[in-house]
Amino acid sequence: MHIVIYTTNSNKQELNSMSVTCLPSCREQLGILLRTFADDKITIVLEKPGLFLLDTDFFKNQAGFLSVNPRLEYVFIDPEKDSVQEISDVISGLSPDIAISMTYWVAPFDWLSIKDSLIGENLSQKGIRAVYHPSESSLICFDKAKTRDFLLNNHFNIAKSVYIHHELFYAERNRLEIKNNVYKEYVFEKIKTLKLPVVVKDTTGLSSYGMDVCSTYAEVKHVLLSKKNNGDRLVEEFLKGSSFGVEIYGHQGNYAVSPVLVNSVNQFGLTSPKQNVKLGPVNHPKYNLEALKKELIRLAEALKLNGIAQVDLLFSDNKWYIIEINSRLSGMSQTIAAGCGLTVHELLVKSALSPLELQPVLDNSGFIMNIKFPLLTQEELIKLNSLNFVYYVNQIQNLNAKQIRELGYTEVIFGGTKTVAELMEQLEILRNTFGPKMELVFYNNAKKLVKEL
């Protein structure tokens, strides 16, 4: 079988601004994929930088990287020829048996899934078997206002919110004949009906970046009338409860659901990609996980998902609420894969080819933790990776950072244990081995999360 994995990028390439170090490297992980699918050829079609698929050192030693295995081929998309039609033509010219989208995320707009969907639809029209989410579904996931409407219309539990159309909110700016902006009055009156606190968020932004948690009506009004309000917004009730994440794999009639992971939150009660700790699988009876799984499959069927998608959840007053849906790989993907003894590439391909066969593997996941360290030296990274219970180390460094908080971080995934107690023993080993390099806030968050399992 000839398997094509494709991924795109909408942003300008800033290859000299970021340094990403993965252990095991992308090269090594792809080697594992080739051993798993020993009779198949794999071609990767990508726009640089190719998250999950290229190591930073590729740009220094391309020849060495590309000579990994004769069954692995790289095809790089010309940034000047990257339209949906042009990329589809490149992929179809390779005569694949199956083409699988491997979508990741970018800031400021988390919209790459839409383009990968359009490519998949184009390939399907050419008679090529492709794994991708419908473009309409990707658009729903990208736009949080559309997500809200979809969830409401399909009777899923969500937080009460008010949508704000930016142009109407400032309709009086270029129209001197307008004395009172009636739409603005409507918005403020509706916001008064929400229970405080509330969160104000961009409808098209990435993760929790740019969100504001407001405890008073005056604070909400201040945020909405400030220069920061430069696009459509949702003002949403900030439900009290624990934060969780889960992934869905497969296509209609054939869905698998990952273990549920619990997330730590920052001082504002939000999950921050750079700061949070992930732990799972959650298995306490109070969460009624079988009912949750049925709801997630109902969600997948309604959205007609086809591939990997991630769902942010909140458990509040003994009910599950859906916060966000991402039609792409997520910060959970590597963690889920590690808990199952897989690489993220194996998870991607297995979920595309046989999602129902993947479910027993997901159900037997070991206990796994994803924790953050500050930036480490190369020697420290190698030392971390040498520990037999560490599955994955990923350091992201911003070479152009102007503030300490922008420098970057190191993500460490470890575990695979049969019990939580064994996982906590491993956490203590990490703390004792690396001392002050493990920041106390992450250590304490990790210990707090155990109570949620």
Disulfide bonds with the S-S distance in Angstrom:
none
